Amino acid sequence: MSLETVTLTEELQKIDEAHKSLKESAKALRKFVLSQDFLQKYVKFEQLLSNFQDKVITLVEIVTSPLAAIEQFQKALTQGRTQQQAQTQEQTLLSPPFSETFTIERALVSVVAIVACGIAVEQRLLPPTALLFVVGVSLALAFASQLKALAESFIEKEEEKEEGEIAPEKLEDWINESIAKIRSEYMSARFLIKVQSQTMETLPMQYRDLGLDEAMFNREQYFKETLPHEFLSRIGRIMVACDRSIWTRKQLIVTAMVQTSQIPRT
């Protein structure tokens, strides 16, 4: 076994160990968020959140840190993609104004249609908008391939936005910002509870008889029911982003290991 293979195998083990530790930390944090002590034991919440942050940042550093064997593979992969994109752009720029389906015969038909429509408009047999319509259809047929490529490119970009993937170089900052928001919302909620302590006992009699849900007037109960949804959602998004980074890193490592094993030894 080569030195490169040993290094990459150790890298996989480090990722698995860090991922296991992170999942345990996330499980403990989620359990506390859903407990009755969630808003009372703020020190424990901070300890669990800080532990989760330490574990997730450690994992991110592992899956994003430079590694010689992986860097070589990524460089080759990036060069291949760049060349492919350049060829695609060159083909698009050099492609003729007529698509494969827009033949000379159809071009002649389009010209005749435009001329005929122009005459009809001039004779007031058709409204001026008819000429614009015919010209628009002709141009759409002529540039159908370019329009199709543009539409597909736009759809791909929108799909990437919907997926919400975080770039590896921005992942750590995004995670820290997400956890900072959790801290800020938690602290704001606790201090709001201190100044708005309405309970069923202090509620005016006429409102007690209405049978209102306590979460509608009791701030503590309100945050007990709303904050867990928000926090668990943020934690879930962090875990998903980490899982994606892990999967990408492992793919690169395995591919690099395969390529390394195929290099002839002297």
VONUTOR-754421 format. One line per field, with one value per residue: residue number from 0; x, y, z of N, C-alpha, C in turn. Coordinates in Angstrom, 3 decimals, m for minus. Atoms other than C-alpha are relative to their C-alpha. Layout:
N
num <- c(NUM  ...) $
nxx <- c(X  ...) $
nyy <- c(Y  ...) $
nzz <- c(Z  ...) $
caxx <- c(X  ...) $
cayy <- c(Y  ...) $
cazz <- c(Z  ...) $
cxx <- c(X  ...) $
cyy <- c(Y  ...) $
czz <- c(Z  ...) $
REM end
This chain:
266
num <- c(0  1  2  3  4  5  6  7  8  9  10  11  12  13  14  15  16  17  18  19  20  21  22  23  24  25  26  27  28  29  30  31  32  33  34  35  36  37  38  39  40  41  42  43  44  45  46  47  48  49  50  51  52  53  54  55  56  57  58  59  60  61  62  63  64  65  66  67  68  69  70  71  72  73  74  75  76  77  78  79  80  81  82  83  84  85  86  87  88  89  90  91  92  93  94  95  96  97  98  99  100  101  102  103  104  105  106  107  108  109  110  111  112  113  114  115  116  117  118  119  120  121  122  123  124  125  126  127  128  129  130  131  132  133  134  135  136  137  138  139  140  141  142  143  144  145  146  147  148  149  150  151  152  153  154  155  156  157  158  159  160  161  162  163  164  165  166  167  168  169  170  171  172  173  174  175  176  177  178  179  180  181  182  183  184  185  186  187  188  189  190  191  192  193  194  195  196  197  198  199  200  201  202  203  204  205  206  207  208  209  210  211  212  213  214  215  216  217  218  219  220  221  222  223  224  225  226  227  228  229  230  231  232  233  234  235  236  237  238  239  240  241  242  243  244  245  246  247  248  249  250  251  252  253  254  255  256  257  258  259  260  261  262  263  264  265) $
nxx <- c(0.845  m0.815  0.141  1.191  1.193  0.081  0.432  1.407  0.778  0.070  0.915  1.364  0.249  0.191  1.332  1.016  m0.028  0.532  1.434  0.660  m0.004  0.946  1.374  0.297  0.187  1.262  1.081  0.142  0.545  1.411  0.757  0.180  0.890  1.377  0.293  0.661  m1.019  m0.578  m0.112  m0.426  m1.418  m0.669  m1.431  m0.111  0.258  m1.210  m1.019  0.330  m0.140  m1.423  m0.566  0.434  m0.756  m1.374  m0.023  0.311  m1.119  m1.081  0.304  m0.130  m1.431  m0.544  0.466  m0.371  m1.436  m0.728  m0.684  m0.751  0.541  1.312  m0.205  m0.410  1.174  0.916  m0.576  0.250  1.441  0.368  m0.483  0.875  1.280  m0.231  m0.135  1.310  0.830  m0.503  0.431  1.442  0.208  m0.486  0.985  1.185  m0.312  m0.261  1.127  0.651  1.245  1.100  m0.130  0.022  1.347  0.379  m0.621  0.131  1.400  0.777  m0.405  0.721  1.410  0.087  m0.139  1.246  1.071  m0.192  0.339  1.453  0.653  m0.253  0.915  1.352  0.091  0.007  1.329  0.936  0.770  m0.372  m0.514  m1.468  m0.535  m0.167  m1.346  m0.915  0.139  m0.664  m1.440  m0.407  m0.023  m1.132  m1.227  m0.019  m0.419  m1.390  m0.897  0.599  m1.027  m0.589  1.014  0.128  m1.184  0.117  1.038  m0.523  m0.994  0.731  0.666  m1.033  m0.419  1.079  0.016  m1.119  0.392  1.002  m0.668  m0.589  m1.304  m0.957  m1.348  m0.882  m0.763  0.910  0.771  m0.302  0.601  1.457  0.343  m0.174  1.098  1.234  m0.044  0.107  1.421  0.654  m0.337  0.660  1.441  0.208  m0.187  1.105  1.210  m0.086  0.177  1.376  0.810  m0.169  0.769  1.386  0.245  1.444  0.381  1.439  0.427  0.001  0.846  1.318  1.014  0.782  m0.781  m0.139  1.196  m0.019  m0.683  m1.134  m1.199  m0.961  m1.061  0.453  m0.256  m1.143  m1.182  m0.815  0.635  m0.100  m1.344  m0.180  0.619  m0.472  m1.451  m0.519  0.165  m1.014  m1.350  m0.182  m0.115  m1.361  m0.926  0.174  m0.645  m1.452  m0.364  0.116  m1.143  m1.175  0.102  m0.364  m1.442  m0.619  0.182  m0.880  m1.384  m0.252  m0.079  m1.313  m1.013  0.066  m0.485  m1.448  m0.585  0.033  m1.011  m1.311  m0.285  m0.240  m1.306  m0.996  m1.091  m1.306) $
nyy <- c(m1.197  m1.201  m1.028  m0.808  0.779  0.011  m1.338  m0.167  0.892  m0.683  m1.135  0.553  0.352  m1.261  m0.520  0.842  m0.251  m1.343  0.030  0.714  m0.895  m1.082  0.506  0.156  m1.344  m0.518  0.740  m0.536  m1.360  0.108  0.527  m1.066  m1.016  0.502  0.316  m1.035  m0.888  m0.734  m1.438  m0.252  0.306  m0.638  0.355  1.304  m0.209  m0.582  1.044  0.935  m0.695  m0.217  1.299  0.282  m0.881  0.516  1.239  m0.232  m0.735  0.981  0.810  m0.844  m0.198  1.248  0.265  m1.096  m0.270  0.450  1.277  0.018  0.935  m0.478  m1.240  0.357  0.498  m1.119  m0.863  0.648  m0.023  m1.382  m0.289  0.688  m0.703  m1.292  0.246  0.386  m1.200  m0.857  0.582  m0.214  m1.414  m0.245  0.561  m0.862  m1.253  0.253  0.679  m0.838  m0.590  0.912  1.266  1.145  0.195  m1.189  0.231  m1.069  m0.046  m0.691  m1.404  m0.632  m0.100  m1.085  m1.265  m0.210  m0.297  m1.373  m0.916  0.063  m0.645  m1.431  m0.525  0.023  m1.103  m1.244  m0.115  m0.072  1.236  0.539  m1.035  m0.049  1.004  1.269  0.014  0.245  1.400  0.835  m0.227  0.650  1.452  0.290  m0.119  1.100  1.190  m0.166  0.092  0.971  0.711  m0.917  m0.264  1.217  0.077  m1.053  0.417  1.103  m0.564  m0.726  0.991  0.648  m0.930  m0.087  1.242  m0.062  m0.903  0.659  0.995  m0.726  0.517  m0.996  0.238  0.468  m1.084  m0.848  0.844  m0.292  m1.301  0.169  0.740  m0.913  m0.973  0.690  0.240  m1.319  m0.358  0.807  m0.620  m1.298  0.208  0.598  m1.044  m0.954  0.631  0.079  m1.323  m0.427  0.701  m0.685  m1.251  0.278  1.239  0.225  1.395  0.198  m0.560  m1.466  m0.412  m0.482  1.037  0.092  0.713  1.396  0.731  0.241  1.265  m0.246  0.822  m0.738  m0.517  m1.250  m1.149  0.301  m0.030  1.189  1.104  m0.314  0.331  1.443  0.656  m0.527  0.036  1.309  0.182  m0.819  0.490  1.322  m0.218  m0.491  1.107  0.951  m0.527  0.122  1.406  0.344  m0.612  0.795  1.287  m0.217  m0.212  1.292  0.848  m0.521  0.276  1.439  0.329  m0.427  0.854  1.334  m0.126  m0.204  1.290  0.860  m0.498  0.278  1.438  0.327  m0.519  1.091  m0.153  0.434) $
nzz <- c(0.000  0.137  m1.030  0.327  m0.358  m1.469  m0.417  0.364  m0.877  m1.294  0.173  m0.073  m1.402  m0.728  0.356  m0.643  m1.448  m0.248  0.319  m1.098  m1.155  0.281  m0.111  m1.428  m0.546  0.538  m0.664  m1.361  0.108  0.401  m1.139  m0.975  0.585  m0.114  m1.400  m0.793  m0.564  1.124  m0.250  m1.372  m0.178  1.136  m0.015  0.652  1.429  0.582  0.025  1.075  1.278  0.226  0.338  1.371  0.885  0.063  0.777  1.407  0.599  0.157  1.183  1.196  0.252  0.548  1.365  0.904  m0.076  1.194  m0.045  1.258  0.984  0.425  0.753  1.351  0.701  0.207  1.029  1.291  0.234  0.315  1.340  0.951  0.058  0.643  1.435  0.516  0.041  1.076  1.264  0.118  0.312  1.360  0.915  m0.029  0.687  1.409  0.628  0.996  m0.461  0.263  m0.692  0.893  0.524  0.778  1.300  0.999  0.430  m1.028  0.032  1.112  m0.405  m0.972  0.715  0.761  m0.957  m0.489  1.092  0.218  m1.130  0.134  1.033  m0.554  m0.965  0.763  0.598  m1.139  m0.123  m1.304  m0.914  m0.047  m0.933  0.710  0.562  m1.120  m0.386  1.010  m0.148  m1.241  0.223  0.888  m0.787  m0.958  0.732  0.411  m1.154  m0.919  m0.765  m0.970  m1.022  m0.805  m0.856  m1.013  m0.949  m0.795  m0.916  m1.040  m0.846  m0.801  m1.055  m0.981  m0.764  m0.937  m1.079  m0.825  m0.810  m1.113  m0.372  m0.432  0.508  m1.084  m0.609  m0.772  m0.912  m1.401  m0.340  m0.011  m1.216  m1.134  0.039  m0.395  m1.437  m0.636  0.027  m1.031  m1.283  m0.102  m0.172  m1.321  m1.015  0.131  m0.532  m1.457  m0.602  0.255  m0.997  m1.274  m0.049  0.375  m0.761  m0.139  m0.212  m0.138  m1.284  0.069  1.120  m0.444  m0.058  1.227  1.017  m0.422  0.410  1.452  0.267  0.879  m0.161  m0.802  0.862  0.610  m0.878  m0.845  0.844  m0.217  0.700  1.437  0.473  m0.121  1.142  1.284  0.151  0.423  1.449  0.672  m0.301  0.606  1.444  0.258  m0.254  1.096  1.208  m0.210  0.158  1.420  0.683  m0.350  0.690  1.397  0.074  m0.267  1.175  1.049  m0.390  0.104  1.420  0.471  m0.605  0.616  1.374  m0.082  m0.377  1.189  0.932  m0.572  0.133  1.407  0.410  m0.015  m0.935  0.520) $
caxx <- c(0.000  1.404  1.914  m0.791  m3.321  m2.499  m2.939  m6.289  m7.503  m6.640  m8.538  m11.666  m11.336  m11.004  m14.161  m16.147  m15.020  m15.786  m19.173  m20.087  m19.108  m21.141  m24.273  m24.037  m23.691  m26.616  m28.771  m28.084  m28.839  m32.088  m33.203  m32.653  m34.420  m37.515  m37.323  m39.174  m35.882  m35.260  m35.891  m34.899  m31.426  m29.794  m26.271  m26.817  m28.264  m25.148  m22.913  m24.721  m24.813  m21.112  m20.252  m22.280  m20.523  m17.092  m17.954  m19.418  m16.535  m14.029  m15.786  m15.930  m12.216  m11.497  m13.632  m12.380  m8.697  m6.202  m4.817  m2.132  m3.642  m7.104  m5.824  m4.165  m7.362  m9.490  m7.103  m7.368  m11.144  m11.451  m9.306  m11.480  m14.673  m13.180  m12.193  m15.630  m17.360  m15.088  m15.905  m19.631  m19.462  m17.428  m19.965  m22.785  m21.046  m20.042  m23.378  m25.219  m28.253  m30.429  m31.048  m30.879  m34.628  m34.725  m33.968  m33.613  m37.130  m38.544  m36.505  m38.067  m41.522  m40.856  m39.705  m42.754  m45.013  m43.467  m43.768  m47.355  m48.289  m46.653  m48.688  m51.872  m51.116  m50.390  m53.734  m55.349  m56.537  m54.717  m53.848  m50.196  m49.802  m50.138  m46.865  m45.109  m46.467  m45.196  m41.764  m41.583  m42.448  m39.828  m37.124  m38.104  m37.700  m34.366  m32.877  m34.680  m31.483  m30.002  m33.253  m33.493  m29.912  m30.568  m33.751  m32.012  m29.155  m31.627  m33.528  m30.296  m29.270  m32.692  m32.513  m29.105  m30.523  m33.462  m31.140  m29.433  m26.022  m23.317  m19.914  m17.177  m15.212  m18.314  m19.605  m17.818  m18.937  m22.508  m22.570  m21.201  m23.812  m26.611  m25.499  m25.100  m28.741  m29.807  m27.980  m29.430  m33.018  m32.675  m31.340  m34.004  m36.733  m35.506  m35.355  m38.745  m40.191  m38.804  m40.706  m43.863  m44.831  m48.565  m50.023  m53.478  m53.624  m52.836  m55.148  m58.331  m61.409  m63.254  m60.383  m60.082  m63.632  m62.809  m60.711  m57.680  m54.661  m51.938  m49.446  m51.579  m50.803  m48.003  m44.633  m42.842  m45.358  m45.285  m41.502  m41.635  m43.813  m42.185  m38.440  m37.889  m39.297  m36.926  m33.857  m34.374  m34.827  m31.514  m29.714  m31.177  m29.970  m26.478  m26.423  m27.607  m24.910  m22.291  m23.563  m23.260  m19.707  m18.823  m20.240  m18.332  m15.085  m15.409  m16.069  m12.885  m10.887  m12.107  m11.479  m8.004  m7.306  m8.361  m6.161  m3.236  m3.551  m3.408  m0.071  2.664  5.348  8.995) $
cayy <- c(0.000  3.365  6.326  8.276  5.469  5.259  9.017  8.964  5.994  7.865  10.865  8.729  7.466  11.027  12.053  9.090  9.735  13.466  12.760  10.253  12.735  15.480  13.330  12.537  16.230  17.158  14.449  15.796  19.373  18.395  16.422  19.407  21.831  19.625  19.259  21.207  22.741  24.404  27.993  27.570  26.006  28.498  27.538  23.944  25.125  27.219  24.280  21.950  24.554  25.350  21.658  21.253  24.236  22.837  19.443  20.818  23.242  20.441  18.339  21.220  21.850  18.190  18.016  21.338  21.257  20.946  17.501  16.985  13.921  15.467  18.842  17.205  15.394  18.537  20.546  18.029  17.892  21.693  21.965  19.379  21.250  24.579  23.162  21.618  24.904  26.806  24.378  24.696  28.501  28.457  26.192  28.479  31.599  29.998  28.278  29.568  31.808  29.031  25.988  22.494  22.473  25.916  24.937  27.103  26.138  27.307  30.489  31.224  30.496  32.897  35.646  35.168  35.201  38.440  40.103  38.909  40.042  43.414  43.885  42.885  45.382  48.080  47.357  47.480  43.905  42.999  45.028  46.141  43.693  40.816  41.794  41.898  38.449  36.947  38.540  37.258  33.696  33.799  35.001  32.370  29.656  31.065  31.238  28.242  26.424  29.495  30.239  26.633  26.670  29.951  28.580  25.380  27.383  29.570  26.525  24.862  27.990  28.222  24.556  25.137  28.070  25.961  23.222  25.831  24.212  26.149  26.523  24.723  27.931  29.627  26.707  27.544  31.203  30.167  27.690  30.253  32.773  30.217  29.333  33.019  33.546  30.700  32.304  35.721  34.467  32.399  35.330  37.695  35.222  34.770  38.500  39.073  36.465  38.455  41.630  40.032  37.456  37.214  33.949  32.430  33.612  37.249  37.274  39.361  37.266  38.148  36.689  33.514  32.548  32.673  29.517  31.011  28.814  29.777  30.269  33.204  35.340  33.575  34.448  31.510  29.025  30.783  30.414  26.828  26.004  28.176  28.284  24.496  24.501  27.284  25.854  22.281  23.563  25.448  22.487  20.240  22.531  22.549  18.758  18.447  20.874  18.842  15.576  17.018  18.159  14.753  12.974  15.239  14.823  11.040  10.848  12.812  10.668  7.373  8.572  9.773  6.375  4.572  6.804  6.363  2.573  2.659  4.502  1.995  1.507  1.280) $
cazz <- c(0.000  m1.060  1.244  m0.600  m0.087  3.629  3.975  2.175  4.244  7.447  6.079  5.628  9.208  10.534  8.656  10.020  13.604  13.400  11.813  14.538  17.249  15.551  15.347  19.058  19.887  17.616  19.224  22.725  21.629  19.934  22.977  25.258  22.885  23.123  26.927  29.608  30.803  27.457  28.572  32.225  32.099  29.766  30.880  29.817  26.507  25.883  26.771  24.390  21.617  22.045  21.978  18.791  17.235  18.121  16.626  13.419  12.822  13.427  10.802  8.326  8.748  8.009  4.862  3.491  4.459  1.575  0.829  m1.809  m3.479  m3.564  m4.766  m7.760  m8.657  m8.167  m10.324  m13.150  m12.732  m12.767  m15.878  m17.617  m16.706  m17.798  m21.174  m21.599  m20.742  m23.127  m25.925  m25.206  m25.223  m28.435  m30.103  m28.981  m30.266  m33.548  m34.148  m37.228  m36.808  m38.205  m36.074  m37.487  m37.924  m39.511  m43.126  m46.221  m47.252  m43.952  m44.189  m47.581  m46.200  m43.311  m45.675  m47.895  m44.823  m43.563  m46.978  m47.432  m43.955  m44.597  m47.751  m45.943  m43.176  m45.722  m47.416  m43.959  m44.266  m41.042  m37.923  m37.461  m34.595  m37.063  m38.709  m35.331  m34.543  m37.812  m37.363  m33.770  m34.821  m37.588  m35.188  m32.644  m35.284  m36.409  m32.904  m31.422  m30.398  m28.709  m26.893  m25.761  m24.430  m22.613  m21.031  m19.928  m18.407  m16.495  m15.208  m14.036  m12.122  m10.477  m9.466  m7.910  m5.922  m4.747  m3.569  m1.413  m1.461  0.360  m1.274  0.740  1.283  2.738  4.793  8.054  7.998  7.187  10.088  12.533  11.390  11.804  15.329  16.195  15.156  17.440  20.359  19.632  19.333  22.511  24.534  23.164  24.052  27.637  28.310  26.691  29.049  32.006  31.037  29.628  32.254  31.631  32.982  33.349  36.972  36.091  33.054  33.510  34.321  31.117  29.074  31.157  30.275  26.559  26.852  25.126  24.502  26.976  24.154  22.938  25.992  27.933  26.375  27.964  26.605  23.233  22.923  24.174  21.197  18.525  19.210  18.977  15.441  14.424  16.167  14.997  11.454  11.607  13.133  10.454  7.664  9.187  9.341  5.739  4.553  6.436  4.972  1.472  2.147  3.578  0.559  m1.842  0.093  0.265  m3.467  m4.132  m1.712  m3.162  m6.715  m5.742  m4.120  m7.296  m9.440  m7.053  m7.173  m10.977  m11.064  m12.050  m9.388  m10.303) $
cxx <- c(0.883  m0.264  m1.237  m1.282  m0.197  m0.525  m1.482  m0.901  m0.154  m0.945  m1.450  m0.368  m0.250  m1.379  m1.075  m0.056  m0.598  m1.504  m0.790  m0.100  m0.999  m1.438  m0.404  m0.269  m1.331  m1.197  m0.255  m0.619  m1.478  m0.865  m0.265  m0.955  m1.461  m0.398  m0.690  0.992  0.589  0.237  0.465  1.520  0.797  1.493  0.207  m0.244  1.251  1.115  m0.243  0.175  1.470  0.693  m0.349  0.788  1.442  0.080  m0.220  1.135  1.198  m0.209  0.194  1.467  0.636  m0.385  0.356  1.491  0.711  0.694  0.639  m0.632  m1.346  0.144  0.407  m1.187  m0.988  0.505  m0.251  m1.474  m0.465  0.442  m0.879  m1.333  0.143  0.111  m1.338  m0.926  0.437  m0.438  m1.490  m0.306  0.434  m0.988  m1.247  0.232  0.161  m1.159  m0.711  m1.314  m1.203  0.242  m0.074  m1.370  m0.459  0.729  m0.188  m1.448  m0.856  0.366  m0.743  m1.472  m0.193  0.087  m1.272  m1.129  0.109  m0.395  m1.505  m0.744  0.186  m0.926  m1.423  m0.204  m0.070  m1.355  m1.105  m0.922  0.284  0.490  1.527  0.613  0.213  1.393  1.032  m0.035  0.754  1.515  0.523  0.095  1.199  1.322  0.121  0.445  1.487  0.964  m0.517  1.051  0.619  m0.965  m0.169  1.170  m0.067  m1.014  0.502  1.020  m0.681  m0.656  1.011  0.446  m1.067  m0.056  1.128  m0.331  m0.977  0.645  0.692  1.330  0.952  1.376  0.916  0.740  m0.875  m0.745  0.233  m0.625  m1.514  m0.461  0.115  m1.107  m1.313  m0.046  m0.091  m1.457  m0.773  0.249  m0.773  m1.499  m0.307  0.108  m1.148  m1.279  0.014  m0.227  m1.406  m0.953  0.058  m0.889  m1.461  m0.391  m1.481  m0.279  m1.520  m0.515  m0.099  m0.877  m1.345  m1.068  m0.743  0.740  0.201  m1.169  m0.040  0.691  1.168  1.133  1.054  1.112  m0.378  0.303  1.204  1.244  0.853  m0.567  0.093  1.368  0.308  m0.529  0.569  1.510  0.536  m0.133  1.097  1.398  0.260  0.123  1.407  1.034  m0.081  0.682  1.527  0.447  m0.066  1.182  1.278  m0.016  0.372  1.506  0.755  m0.063  0.930  1.447  0.325  0.092  1.379  1.102  0.024  0.525  1.511  0.714  0.055  1.074  1.413  0.383  0.309  1.337  1.025  1.154  1.288  0.861) $
cyy <- c(1.250  0.983  0.840  m0.719  m0.041  1.331  0.205  m0.881  0.613  1.186  m0.458  m0.343  1.251  0.576  m0.791  0.256  1.368  0.039  m0.697  0.887  1.142  m0.464  m0.204  1.351  0.595  m0.678  0.539  1.392  m0.037  m0.482  1.085  1.074  m0.412  m0.323  1.171  1.010  0.956  1.476  0.332  m0.165  0.536  m0.316  m1.348  0.129  0.551  m1.037  m0.974  0.644  0.222  m1.301  m0.384  0.843  m0.486  m1.239  0.263  0.752  m0.921  m0.852  0.798  0.220  m1.244  m0.168  1.114  0.300  m0.543  m1.343  m0.218  m0.895  0.474  1.268  m0.286  m0.485  1.126  0.931  m0.574  0.043  1.391  0.391  m0.654  0.710  1.341  m0.158  m0.356  1.207  0.933  m0.520  0.232  1.444  0.322  m0.523  0.868  1.282  m0.200  m0.683  0.948  0.540  m0.884  m1.297  m1.132  m0.212  1.167  m0.058  1.189  0.129  0.755  1.484  0.748  0.186  1.157  1.362  0.326  0.397  1.435  1.007  0.047  0.708  1.513  0.647  0.071  1.126  1.330  0.242  0.061  m1.209  m0.685  1.130  m0.033  m1.052  m1.352  m0.121  m0.276  m1.465  m0.913  0.148  m0.714  m1.505  m0.390  0.064  m1.141  m1.300  0.073  m0.225  m0.987  m0.687  0.890  0.297  m1.200  m0.134  1.021  m0.387  m1.117  0.491  0.715  m0.975  m0.689  0.890  0.117  m1.244  m0.018  0.907  m0.675  m1.045  0.636  m0.544  1.151  m0.359  m0.387  1.133  0.929  m0.772  0.355  1.323  m0.111  m0.726  0.897  1.048  m0.634  m0.229  1.316  0.467  m0.775  0.614  1.309  m0.151  m0.581  1.065  1.010  m0.562  m0.029  1.360  0.541  m0.666  0.727  1.239  m0.199  m1.349  m0.237  m1.496  m0.089  0.645  1.526  0.520  0.505  m1.080  m0.159  m0.738  m1.472  m0.827  m0.290  m1.303  0.153  m0.982  0.836  0.604  1.325  1.213  m0.211  m0.110  m1.261  m1.194  0.189  m0.409  m1.484  m0.736  0.454  m0.128  m1.376  m0.246  0.736  m0.576  m1.359  0.104  0.467  m1.105  m1.024  0.463  m0.087  m1.442  m0.438  0.562  m0.780  m1.347  0.129  0.174  m1.306  m0.900  0.441  m0.338  m1.481  m0.445  0.354  m0.915  m1.374  0.047  0.176  m1.302  m0.940  0.425  m0.299  m1.467  m0.397  0.523  m1.124  0.324  m0.539  m0.630) $
czz <- c(0.000  1.138  m0.240  0.414  1.507  0.516  m0.273  0.857  1.384  m0.055  0.086  1.443  0.844  m0.275  0.723  1.510  0.344  m0.253  1.111  1.239  m0.180  0.173  1.459  0.646  m0.460  0.668  1.406  m0.028  m0.359  1.152  1.028  m0.513  0.156  1.445  0.700  0.577  m1.033  0.302  1.425  0.164  m1.191  m0.056  m0.697  m1.500  m0.687  m0.082  m1.155  m1.377  m0.337  m0.388  m1.441  m0.997  m0.154  m0.891  m1.488  m0.694  m0.197  m1.238  m1.284  m0.343  m0.607  m1.467  m0.980  0.010  m1.237  0.244  m1.364  m1.057  m0.542  m0.832  m1.439  m0.819  m0.302  m1.096  m1.380  m0.357  m0.397  m1.400  m1.061  m0.156  m0.712  m1.516  m0.625  m0.103  m1.122  m1.366  m0.226  m0.373  m1.427  m1.027  m0.059  m0.773  m1.502  m0.714  m0.952  0.515  m0.242  0.745  m1.005  m0.622  m0.856  m1.343  m0.916  m0.449  1.011  0.043  m1.102  0.346  0.967  m0.682  m0.765  0.931  0.510  m1.068  m0.220  1.118  m0.070  m1.008  0.555  1.004  m0.726  m0.649  1.058  0.087  1.345  0.896  0.030  0.925  m0.682  m0.583  1.106  0.431  m0.957  0.108  1.253  m0.150  m0.853  0.768  1.013  m0.670  m0.353  1.161  1.037  0.870  1.070  1.142  0.925  0.971  1.128  1.062  0.899  1.019  1.162  0.975  0.911  1.153  1.081  0.867  1.021  1.182  0.944  0.900  1.205  0.468  0.337  m0.542  1.151  0.704  0.848  1.096  1.462  0.437  0.099  1.269  1.224  0.053  0.449  1.507  0.771  0.038  1.055  1.378  0.207  0.238  1.378  1.091  m0.044  0.597  1.533  0.658  m0.261  0.990  1.352  0.121  m0.390  0.601  0.243  0.143  0.117  1.291  m0.051  m1.133  0.535  m0.142  m1.319  m1.108  0.372  m0.504  m1.500  m0.372  m0.953  0.271  0.720  m0.849  m0.645  0.880  0.929  m0.881  0.161  m0.749  m1.515  m0.548  0.150  m1.221  m1.344  m0.201  m0.397  m1.503  m0.757  0.203  m0.648  m1.517  m0.357  0.202  m1.134  m1.275  0.112  m0.225  m1.459  m0.792  0.292  m0.717  m1.472  m0.163  0.235  m1.224  m1.133  0.298  m0.159  m1.455  m0.557  0.535  m0.663  m1.431  m0.030  0.366  m1.194  m0.992  0.507  m0.166  m1.433  m0.499  0.085  0.938  m0.601  1.092) $
REM end
